[in-house]
Amino acid sequence: ILPALWNTILILGLSFAISILISIPAGIVAAIRQYSRTDYIINLIAFIAISIPSFWLAIILITVFSVILGILPAGGMETIGVDSIWDKLKYLVLPVATLTLLSLGAQVRFTRSEMIQTLRQEFILTARAKGAKELRVVLKHALRNAMIPVTTIIALEFGFLFSGALTVEIVFAYPGMGKLIFDAIIGNDFN
């Protein structure tokens, strides 16, 4: 169980970190430029990410990057006989990208919503009236207050990532906990 658990923690951790690094800045930009073309594009990507089922996104990524372009492996964990970190990273790209895209939508939408709500507060108006630069107002005053509920949603999103990892590991034949559970159920090994 420990090697499978480690593999699952690896893809979950990477996708969780990448999704946070993308979603928070994207939500901030969408909130600052509300109703602009940038906001509409970010919202469109977020809605698409929310709407796509994990198995379908995984199959699309395999089709595009493994079958059509041939630049990434379709499944597994490493090439047999090749012991290099780059080879292992190459096998992580598609599963991590799938899980990242799945969690990105909700995080972007919620960050945008909270930032818009916070930017309309009176203390933001006061900070601007005192002459604070816009970057300071957004990052120091607004982001700090908006991150309180966003942190809660991001923590809840981690449970969603774990359930998505079960499906993604099966589709990519990645030897994690999801694949281990699936193989045990198929083999009637319920213990």
C-alpha positions in Angstrom: 0.0 0.0 0.0 2.8 2.5 0.8 4.3 2.8 -2.7 0.8 3.2 -4.2 -0.1 5.8 -1.4 3.2 7.7 -2.2 2.4 7.8 -5.9 -1.1 9.1 -5.2 0.2 11.7 -2.8 2.8 12.8 -5.4 0.2 13.5 -8.2 -2.3 15.0 -5.7 0.4 17.3 -4.2 1.7 18.4 -7.6 -1.7 19.1 -9.0 -2.9 20.8 -5.9 0.1 23.1 -5.8 -0.1 23.9 -9.5 -3.8 24.6 -9.3 -3.4 27.1 -6.5 -0.5 28.8 -8.2 -2.7 29.3 -11.3 -6.2 29.8 -9.9 -5.5 32.5 -7.3 -3.7 34.9 -9.8 -6.2 34.1 -12.5 -9.1 34.9 -10.1 -7.4 38.2 -9.0 -6.9 39.3 -12.6 -10.5 38.4 -13.5 -11.8 40.4 -10.5 -9.6 43.4 -11.3 -10.6 43.4 -14.9 -14.3 42.6 -14.4 -16.4 42.4 -17.5 -13.3 42.7 -19.8 -12.3 40.3 -22.5 -9.7 38.8 -20.1 -12.4 38.2 -17.5 -14.6 36.5 -20.1 -11.8 34.2 -21.2 -10.8 33.3 -17.7 -14.5 32.6 -16.8 -14.9 30.5 -20.0 -11.9 28.3 -19.1 -13.2 28.0 -15.5 -16.6 26.9 -16.6 -15.2 24.4 -19.0 -13.0 23.0 -16.3 -15.9 22.7 -13.9 -18.1 21.0 -16.5 -15.7 18.3 -17.9 -15.8 14.9 -16.3 -12.4 13.6 -15.2 -12.4 10.4 -17.3 -13.3 12.4 -20.5 -10.7 15.0 -19.9 -8.1 12.3 -19.4 -9.1 10.5 -22.6 -8.9 13.8 -24.6 -5.4 14.6 -23.2 -4.3 11.0 -24.1 -5.7 11.4 -27.6 -4.1 14.7 -28.2 -0.7 14.4 -26.6 0.0 10.7 -26.9 -1.9 9.5 -30.0 -1.9 12.6 -32.3 1.2 14.4 -31.2 3.1 11.5 -29.7 5.1 13.6 -27.3 3.9 12.1 -23.9 3.3 8.6 -22.8 -0.4 7.4 -22.5 0.0 5.7 -19.2 2.2 4.0 -16.7 4.8 5.4 -14.4 8.2 5.0 -16.0 9.9 3.4 -19.0 11.3 0.0 -18.2 15.1 0.0 -18.1 15.3 3.8 -18.0 16.1 5.2 -14.5 16.0 9.0 -14.9 14.0 11.7 -13.2 13.0 13.2 -16.6 11.5 9.9 -17.6 9.4 9.8 -14.5 8.3 13.4 -14.9 7.2 12.7 -18.4 4.8 10.1 -17.1 3.4 12.6 -14.5 2.5 15.4 -16.9 -0.8 14.1 -18.2 -2.3 12.8 -14.9 -1.2 16.0 -13.0 -2.5 18.2 -15.9 -5.9 16.4 -15.7 -6.2 16.8 -12.0 -5.1 20.4 -12.1 -7.6 21.4 -14.8 -10.4 19.6 -12.8 -9.8 21.6 -9.7 -8.9 24.9 -11.4 -12.4 26.0 -12.3 -14.0 26.2 -8.9 -11.0 27.8 -7.4 -10.8 30.5 -10.0 -14.5 31.3 -9.8 -14.5 31.5 -6.0 -11.3 33.6 -5.9 -12.8 36.0 -8.5 -16.1 36.2 -6.6 -14.5 36.9 -3.2 -12.1 39.5 -4.7 -14.9 41.4 -6.4 -16.8 41.4 -3.1 -13.8 42.5 -1.1 -12.8 45.2 -3.6 -16.3 46.8 -3.1 -15.8 47.2 0.6 -15.3 50.6 2.3 -11.9 49.9 3.7 -10.6 49.4 0.1 -12.1 52.8 -0.8 -10.4 54.3 2.2 -7.0 52.7 1.3 -7.4 54.2 -2.2 -8.4 57.6 -0.8 -5.3 57.6 1.3 -3.2 57.3 -1.8 -2.1 53.7 -1.7 -1.0 52.2 -5.0 -3.4 49.9 -6.7 -1.1 46.9 -6.4 -0.8 47.4 -2.7 -4.5 47.8 -2.3 -5.2 44.6 -4.2 -2.5 42.4 -2.8 -2.2 43.7 0.8 -5.7 44.8 1.7 -8.1 43.0 -0.6 -6.3 39.6 -1.1 -5.8 39.1 2.6 -9.5 39.5 3.3 -10.6 37.5 0.3 -8.4 34.6 1.1 -10.2 33.6 4.3 -13.2 32.0 2.5 -11.0 31.0 -0.5 -8.8 28.9 1.8 -11.8 27.0 3.0 -12.9 26.2 -0.5 -9.4 25.2 -1.5 -9.2 22.8 1.5 -12.5 21.3 0.5 -11.3 21.0 -3.0 -8.6 18.6 -1.8 -11.2 15.9 -1.1 -12.5 16.4 -4.6 -9.0 15.9 -6.0 -8.7 12.6 -4.2 -11.9 11.2 -5.7 -10.8 12.5 -9.1 -7.4 10.8 -8.6 -9.1 7.4 -8.5 -10.5 7.9 -12.0 -7.4 9.5 -13.4 -5.1 6.8 -12.0 -7.3 4.1 -13.7 -7.4 5.9 -17.1 -3.7 6.5 -17.1 -2.8 3.1 -15.5 -0.8 5.0 -12.9 0.0 2.7 -10.0 -1.5 4.7 -7.1 -4.2 4.1 -4.6 -7.0 4.5 -7.1 -5.6 1.8 -9.4 -4.9 -0.4 -6.4 -8.5 -0.1 -5.2 -9.9 -0.7 -8.7 -7.7 -3.8 -9.2 -8.7 -5.1 -5.8 -12.4 -4.7 -6.6 -12.1 -6.3 -10.1 -10.1 -9.2 -8.5 -12.8 -9.7 -5.7 -10.1 -8.8 -3.1 -12.5 -6.8 -0.9 -10.2 -6.9 2.1 
